[in-house]
Amino acid sequence: MRLTRDLGRNAFSRGCPAQGAELAEDLERLCALHGPDTIAAVIVEPLAGATGVLPPPVGYLQKLREICDRHGILLIFDEVISGFGRLGGATAAEVLGVTPDIMTLAKGLTNAAVPMGAVAVRDTIYEAALENAKTPIELFHGYTYSGHPLAAAAGLATLEIYAEEQLFQRAAAMAPVMEAAAHSLRGRPHVIDVRNLGLVVGIELAARPGKPGARGKDALMTAGGEALMIRAAGDVIALSPPLIISEDQIGEIFDILSRLLDRLD
Ligand SMILES: Cc1ncc(COP(=O)(O)O)c(C=O)c1O
């Protein structure tokens, strides 16, 4: 199955375009129920991270875009996790071939070294905000640390390094290695699903009866003892390594995970 690029083995767990479209039709149903003029915007995380690494079903974001266009609703992508290389491109929008009207960004913007967030908007939105602004300052709202020089310097330096070291391309090149390693865990103890997009991987473990999240938490603690930092989103082991990761290091991560799965109750 293809979007703008081959999504490999993961295409299976992302369903088919009909399923993605069906999911997006929920928005159409909400429009029919409440009236599209009552809906200003739809905000989605193109790849849901903290909820357990959920890549979008094939066709889902495209269909959302179509419905938003039909009804004049703004489409907002929260790219705080997916932005800046993790999916093997500058943004999920680029990788998945769907352009939102507004995009929120943070984390990778400064390599998370200094706190900074950003909102990117289409020219038309920016111009509308400027033209309608009652004061010369657009979107008038003040933060103590707006445009902080240290954060801006970190952001500029980070963007320069991404470009100089071609780190988004590197992430794209490492993605199939990550994918193969992740999917090699299929069939291992407790593993009920493996999902991936770019360098982001989710390994879903069966929940212990009556104790959702307990097995994931144990995995997190055990990995820590093996000098591997993972994130547990409930019972999903979430991996999102630095863009400079090497093939050997990917092998090391999955060796540790493999041992961990053998030991986990
Ligand atoms: C997808 C997503 N959106 C938004 C946020 C919040 O971002 P910030 O803390 O920069 O406001 C987070 C934080 O982890 C996140 O993962």
The ligand as an ORCA input file, in Angstrom:
! r2SCAN-3c Opt
* xyz 0 1
  C       1.949     15.754     20.592
  C       2.214     16.792     21.646
  N       1.598     17.967     21.537
  C       1.825     18.943     22.445
  C       2.665     18.744     23.501
  C       2.901     19.850     24.454
  O       3.971     20.566     23.979
  P       4.615     21.758     24.819
  O       5.021     21.144     26.124
  O       5.755     22.203     24.003
  O       3.560     22.772     24.983
  C       3.308     17.524     23.678
  C       4.226     17.298     24.804
  O       4.787     16.257     25.023
  C       3.079     16.509     22.708
  O       3.700     15.332     22.796
*
